[in-house]
């Protein structure tokens, strides 16, 4: 647990923002701990390697191009969200219309039959076997 504290102090020391008390504490711990000394050497090597590397910079107008790209993505997402909402609303309207039509058909079927039953509710009537086997019979007799 204390090692983490000293590591944080070590990283902070490379930025040069240690207080006098923290600097003394870190110096004392560096002299005692071989592991902390090893971490210090690794950080120092990494920092020197990075500082020796060539300076790279972004192309001109990088920030402007980045903001334009981010804004275009936000607009595209907004468009897709708007499209999904409008599609959802239109399907809601279709669902409400279908429910009303279904209720009207059920009401019609209940009033059309002479008794209340599942067959009248769904508009399903018993078909005699003769009509099922020979559909031309319906042309001669209109009773079902």
C-alpha positions as CSV (number, residue, x, y, z in Angstrom):
1,X,0.0,0.0,0.0
2,X,2.8,2.4,0.9
3,X,4.6,1.5,-2.3
4,X,1.8,3.0,-4.3
5,X,2.1,6.2,-2.3
6,X,5.8,6.3,-3.1
7,X,5.2,5.6,-6.8
8,X,2.7,8.5,-7.0
9,X,5.3,10.7,-5.3
10,X,7.9,9.5,-7.8
11,X,5.7,10.4,-10.8
12,X,4.9,13.7,-9.2
13,X,8.6,14.4,-8.8
14,X,9.2,14.1,-12.5
15,X,6.8,17.0,-13.0
16,X,8.6,19.0,-10.4
17,X,5.6,19.7,-8.1
18,X,6.7,18.1,-4.9
19,X,6.8,20.0,-1.6
20,X,10.0,20.0,0.5
21,X,8.6,17.4,2.9
22,X,7.5,15.1,0.0
23,X,10.9,15.4,-1.7
24,X,12.8,14.4,1.4
25,X,10.4,11.5,2.0
26,X,10.9,10.3,-1.5
27,X,14.7,10.7,-1.4
28,X,14.9,8.7,1.8
29,X,12.6,5.9,0.4
30,X,14.6,5.8,-2.8
31,X,17.8,5.2,-0.8
32,X,16.1,2.3,1.1
33,X,14.0,0.5,-1.5
34,X,15.6,-1.2,-4.5
35,X,12.3,-1.8,-6.1
36,X,11.4,1.9,-6.0
37,X,14.9,2.7,-7.4
38,X,14.2,0.3,-10.3
39,X,10.9,2.0,-11.0
40,X,12.7,5.4,-10.9
41,X,15.3,4.2,-13.5
42,X,12.6,2.8,-15.8
43,X,10.6,6.1,-15.7
44,X,13.8,8.0,-16.4
45,X,14.7,5.8,-19.4
46,X,11.2,6.2,-20.8
47,X,11.3,10.0,-20.4
48,X,14.7,10.3,-22.1
49,X,13.7,8.1,-25.0
50,X,10.5,10.1,-25.5
51,X,12.4,13.4,-25.3
52,X,15.0,12.2,-27.9
53,X,12.4,11.0,-30.4
54,X,11.6,13.4,-33.2
55,X,9.0,16.0,-32.5
56,X,5.7,15.1,-34.2
57,X,2.9,17.5,-34.6
58,X,-0.5,17.4,-36.0
59,X,-1.3,18.7,-39.5
60,X,-2.5,22.3,-39.8
61,X,-6.2,22.9,-38.9
62,X,-6.3,19.6,-37.0
63,X,-8.7,20.9,-34.3
64,X,-11.1,22.3,-36.9
65,X,-11.2,19.1,-38.9
66,X,-11.7,17.1,-35.7
67,X,-14.6,19.2,-34.6
68,X,-16.2,19.1,-38.0
69,X,-16.0,15.3,-38.0
70,X,-17.4,15.0,-34.5
71,X,-20.3,17.4,-35.3
72,X,-21.1,15.4,-38.5
73,X,-21.3,12.2,-36.5
74,X,-23.6,13.9,-33.9
75,X,-25.8,15.1,-36.8
76,X,-25.9,11.6,-38.3
77,X,-26.9,10.0,-34.9
78,X,-29.5,12.7,-34.5
79,X,-30.9,11.9,-37.9
80,X,-31.1,8.2,-37.1
81,X,-32.8,8.8,-33.8
82,X,-35.3,11.1,-35.5
83,X,-35.9,8.5,-38.1
84,X,-36.4,5.7,-35.5
85,X,-38.9,7.9,-33.6
86,X,-40.9,8.7,-36.7
87,X,-41.0,5.0,-37.6
88,X,-42.1,4.1,-34.1
89,X,-44.9,6.7,-34.2
90,X,-46.1,5.5,-37.6
91,X,-46.2,1.8,-36.4
92,X,-48.1,2.9,-33.3
93,X,-50.7,4.5,-35.6
94,X,-50.9,1.3,-37.7
95,X,-51.3,-0.8,-34.5
96,X,-54.1,1.4,-33.2
97,X,-55.9,1.3,-36.5
98,X,-55.5,-2.5,-36.7
99,X,-56.9,-2.8,-33.1
100,X,-59.9,-0.7,-34.0
101,X,-60.5,-2.8,-37.2
102,X,-60.2,-6.0,-35.2
103,X,-62.7,-4.8,-32.6
104,X,-65.1,-3.8,-35.4
105,X,-64.8,-7.2,-37.0
106,X,-65.4,-9.0,-33.7
107,X,-68.5,-6.8,-33.0
108,X,-69.8,-7.5,-36.5
109,X,-69.3,-11.2,-36.2
110,X,-71.0,-11.3,-32.8
111,X,-74.0,-9.4,-34.2
112,X,-74.2,-11.4,-37.4
113,X,-74.6,-14.8,-35.8
114,X,-77.7,-15.9,-33.9
115,X,-75.8,-17.0,-30.8
116,X,-72.7,-15.8,-28.9
117,X,-69.9,-18.3,-29.4
118,X,-66.3,-18.5,-30.3
119,X,-67.2,-19.4,-33.9
120,X,-69.2,-16.2,-34.2
121,X,-66.6,-14.2,-32.4
122,X,-63.9,-15.2,-34.8
123,X,-66.1,-15.6,-37.9
124,X,-65.4,-19.3,-38.2
125,X,-68.3,-21.5,-39.2
126,X,-68.5,-25.3,-39.4
127,X,-68.1,-26.5,-42.9
128,X,-69.8,-29.8,-43.9
129,X,-67.5,-32.5,-45.2
130,X,-69.2,-32.4,-48.6
131,X,-68.3,-28.7,-49.1
132,X,-64.7,-29.4,-48.1
133,X,-64.4,-32.3,-50.6
134,X,-66.3,-30.7,-53.5
135,X,-66.1,-26.9,-53.5
136,X,-68.4,-26.7,-56.6
137,X,-71.4,-27.6,-54.4
138,X,-71.3,-24.0,-53.2
139,X,-72.2,-22.8,-56.7
140,X,-75.5,-24.7,-56.6
141,X,-76.5,-24.3,-52.9
142,X,-75.9,-21.0,-51.2
143,X,-76.6,-22.4,-47.7
144,X,-73.6,-23.0,-45.5
